[in-house]
Amino acid sequence: MKLFIVDAFTKEQFGGNQAGVVIVPEYPSDETMRKLAAELRYSETAYIKVLGEKEFQIRYFTPAAEVDLCGHATIASFKVLLSEGLVKDNSSALLHTLSGDLNVEITNGYILMDMASPVKLNEITDEASLKELYTIMGLDYDKEKSMGLTLTPQMISTGLPDIMLPVSKESLDRIEPDFKALTELSRKYEVVGVHAFARGYEDATCHVRNF
């Protein structure tokens, strides 16, 4: 078993999104994988098993439980496989996950992966629920509306369900959630968290933060 800590989505050390990556010859017990993820304390730790030259199996654990899919931990895993010589640059691979089989492309050192097509699961429309959600995120729903907010939060899944939370450009960086309340709200809506986004930037379609 070899363990790595990887910063995904960045060129700078200690930036981006951190993940644990563990290369295993065989999977240990679920409890061992969960406990190791809890000890590392990252949002996800990926356990990857080599099945063939271009075929791999991967499982993802949070500190609390196994999850079906994690994008940044997949990117991190294939960066490790590339650095360890277990995949070749400018090649493709088949990845087996609990969410289904995915194609991964390695091009000039960059990792690109398929995600499942987005599926809308639900939408938050009543005012009491909207105020509850924005308050938990440290924002004022009425103030967001006064700054031109027109979209409503939706539960979307591309393998794992998240609340897609529209916020004003002015508020995105000011979000400070009540994480205990957010945990309870996530259980209530059966999502893994909140993906906040704002529009109106010149350099991108939107800027995002994930909780």
Backbone hydrogen bonds, N-H to C=O, Kabsch-Sander energy under -0.5 kcal/mol:
donor,donor_aa,acceptor,acceptor_aa,energy
2,K,23,I,-1.8
4,F,21,V,-3.1
6,V,19,A,-2.5
8,A,6,V,-0.8
8,A,17,N,-2.7
15,G,12,E,-1.7
17,N,8,A,-2.4
18,Q,16,G,-0.5
19,A,6,V,-1.9
20,G,44,E,-1.5
21,V,4,F,-2.8
22,V,46,A,-3.0
23,I,2,K,-2.5
24,V,22,V,-0.6
24,V,48,I,-2.2
33,M,29,S,-2.1
34,R,30,D,-2.5
35,K,31,E,-2.6
36,L,32,T,-2.3
37,A,33,M,-2.0
38,A,34,R,-2.4
39,E,35,K,-2.1
40,L,36,L,-2.2
41,R,37,A,-2.1
42,Y,37,A,-0.5
45,T,61,F,-2.2
46,A,20,G,-3.1
47,Y,59,R,-3.1
48,I,22,V,-2.7
48,I,46,A,-0.6
49,K,57,Q,-3.0
51,L,49,K,-0.5
51,L,55,E,-2.4
52,G,55,E,-1.9
55,E,52,G,-0.8
56,F,94,L,-2.4
57,Q,49,K,-2.4
58,I,96,H,-2.4
59,R,47,Y,-2.1
60,Y,67,V,-0.8
61,F,45,T,-2.5
62,T,65,A,-3.2
67,V,60,Y,-2.2
74,T,70,C,-1.3
75,I,71,G,-2.2
76,A,72,H,-2.4
77,S,73,A,-2.0
78,F,74,T,-2.2
79,K,75,I,-1.6
80,V,76,A,-1.8
81,L,77,S,-2.5
82,L,78,F,-2.0
83,S,79,K,-2.3
84,E,80,V,-2.3
85,G,82,L,-1.2
86,L,81,L,-2.7
87,V,81,L,-1.1
91,S,106,I,-1.2
93,A,104,V,-2.2
94,L,54,K,-2.9
95,L,102,L,-2.9
96,H,56,F,-2.8
97,T,95,L,-0.6
97,T,100,G,-1.4
98,L,68,D,-0.6
99,S,68,D,-0.9
100,G,97,T,-1.4
102,L,95,L,-2.8
104,V,93,A,-2.4
105,E,112,L,-3.4
106,I,91,S,-3.1
107,T,105,E,-0.6
107,T,110,Y,-2.6
110,Y,107,T,-2.1
112,L,105,E,-3.0
112,L,110,Y,-0.5
114,D,103,N,-2.2
116,A,158,T,-1.3
119,V,157,S,-2.2
121,L,119,V,-0.6
121,L,155,M,-3.4
122,N,155,M,-1.1
124,I,153,P,-2.5
125,T,123,E,-0.7
130,L,126,D,-2.2
131,K,127,E,-2.6
132,E,128,A,-2.1
133,L,129,S,-2.4
134,Y,130,L,-2.5
135,T,131,K,-2.3
136,I,132,E,-2.2
137,M,133,L,-1.5
138,G,135,T,-1.8
139,L,134,Y,-3.2
141,Y,139,L,-0.6
144,E,140,D,-2.2
145,K,141,Y,-2.2
146,S,142,D,-1.9
147,M,143,K,-1.0
147,M,144,E,-0.6
148,G,145,K,-1.8
149,L,144,E,-1.8
154,Q,164,M,-1.3
155,M,122,N,-2.2
156,I,154,Q,-0.7
156,I,162,D,-2.5
157,S,119,V,-2.2
158,T,160,L,-0.9
162,D,156,I,-2.5
163,I,193,G,-2.4
164,M,154,Q,-3.5
164,M,162,D,-0.7
165,L,163,I,-0.8
165,L,195,H,-2.3
167,V,197,F,-2.4
171,S,168,S,-1.0
172,L,168,S,-1.2
174,R,171,S,-1.2
175,I,171,S,-0.6
175,I,172,L,-1.0
176,E,137,M,-1.0
178,D,136,I,-2.8
179,F,177,P,-1.0
182,L,178,D,-2.6
183,T,179,F,-2.2
184,E,180,K,-1.7
185,L,181,A,-2.5
186,S,182,L,-2.6
187,R,183,T,-1.8
188,K,184,E,-2.2
189,Y,185,L,-2.4
190,E,186,S,-0.9
191,V,186,S,-2.3
192,V,161,P,-2.9
195,H,163,I,-3.4
196,A,194,V,-0.7
196,A,209,R,-2.3
197,F,165,L,-2.5
198,A,207,H,-2.2
200,G,205,T,-0.5
207,H,198,A,-2.1
209,R,196,A,-2.4
211,F,194,V,-3.3
